[in-house]
Amino acid sequence: MKKDYRKVIRLISVIVLLIAIFILFVRRGSIPKFWEQAQETVQPVDVSQVPDEAEGERETGAAEADETSAEEAPSADTSLPTEEKADTTEDDNQPETENVPEQLQEAENVEAQPEEELSQEIEASQENELRLQQYLADDPRTPTEAKGIFVTGAVAGTQSMMPELVKLVEDTSLNAMVIDIKNDAGEITYKMGLPLTEEIGAEVRYVADMPKLIQELKEKDIYLIARIVAFKDPILAEQKPEYAVKNADGSVFHDNNDLAWVNPYNENVWDYLIEVSKQAAELGFDEIQYDYIRFSTAKGIAEADFGTEAAGKTKQDAINGFLKKAYETLAPMGVYVSTDVFGTIICNPTDGKLIGQDYVEMAKNCDYICPMVYPSHYVNNAYGIAIPDAKPYELIYAAVKDGEDLLQEARDKEENVHIAKQRPWLQAFTASWVKGYIPYRGNELQKQVQGAKDAGVSEWLLWNASNNYDKVKSGL
């Protein structure tokens, strides 16, 4: 009887191990998720171009203070928000996953991995998840209701503009700054000293003494958010081509502005971003914020080669995988984690699939999710508003309310699952390229703030790529 009992125990142990290995294969993409429907892609419709002289605004990223490039207005209906000027096409015939032979080949490679090593990886992943859950269950961090402005690294290092911005924060309802640590040119804005940042020549040192700047801002009780651009990184992509998105012929892929992007599926890229983030956290930043945490939308991206790492995975798998690893690493260090996303993914899941952003799933792996709901970036009749840019209150209320409803639905469905708070980016610039636009001044800012508040959100961030907030100051 005892022998039979032991046999049953051994059999159960083997079954459990096989199930764990199967789950690992699925997570790593070695086994396709055959129970899910194929990812649907929709070809974006054409949208009108934005003139070069447009005042600095973005999709998910920022230009430096002296840049004036502009993007097209994204659709809140069926079109994907485009990130580069004249970037309006996407091949809707390209599947989100690699072909079956590559998937099988990847599976064979994984199967050759020792069971002991697989078990260790599973245990490590489970330990990280458990550690995060335990940390969040008794969260020692003190939240701040942030109301902030964006500051480039170039401006943060000046002795002219930066003191003026600090005074603006001190004299108004503002209490936070989002400062570039790694910008969308791939530049590290101070001497960080990481081996890889030095090797690839990424350190530009816009800020001569970052620790001193942080100390001075902390003394003024300013909440500090480190902006780290994720996958738009031409420096890393060019210096480490093995980390880059590739063309079918193996050359480095470039977008419409001739800039290279790194591969969101590549975990070496993840590790680089997390190391940069850890450095910022150790310096004293209160929060790490990821921007450009998505795939490029440039023409030709549908034919790009993302390598064997992409086998069996969707774009959303890649983005969620990175954010999960970053959150599990950074939150226990005592910093908050936030992520910037397209505002249109709230109302249009197709947009999210094309760029790799899933609003609810990303909200499970950060503290704040920050949709860019600039009224100028919605097409006419979005949310039933004829010209969204001309109705700042109505657009912000509709978009933020839509996001709040989505997050609350997720909380109700999974009561024990962490869901981030929503903190929108608001428009602090005039979109003169929009037909029917209105100037954005203090009154327009107040309407946006009120719209967000009426939708249930009192936190917000202001975007102006040139860091010029004089025209909206009266609304603060």
Secondary structure, DSSP 4 states (H G I P E B T S, - for coil): -HHHHHHHHHHHHHHHHHHHHHHHHHHHTSS--TTSPPPP--PPPP-PPPPTT--S--SS----TT-----PPPPSSSSPPP-STT-----TTS-SS--HHHHHHHHHHHHTS-HHHHHHHHHHHHHHHHHHHHHHHT--------EEEEE-HHHHT-SSHHHHHHHHHHHSS--EEEEEEE-TTS-BSS----HHHHHTT-B--SSS-HHHHHHHHHHTT-EEEEEEE-S--HHHHHH-GGGB-B-TTSSBPB-TTS-B-B-TT-HHHHHHHHHHHHHHHHHT-SEEEEES-S----TTGGG-B--GGGTT--HHHHHHHHHHHHHHHHGGGT-EEEEEEEGGGTT-HHHHHHHT--HHHHHTT-SEEEEE--GGGS-TTGGG-SSGGG-HHHHHHHHHHHHHHHHHHHHHH-TTS--PEE--EEE-S--TTSTT-----HHHHHHHHHHHHHTT---EEEE-TT---GGGGGG-
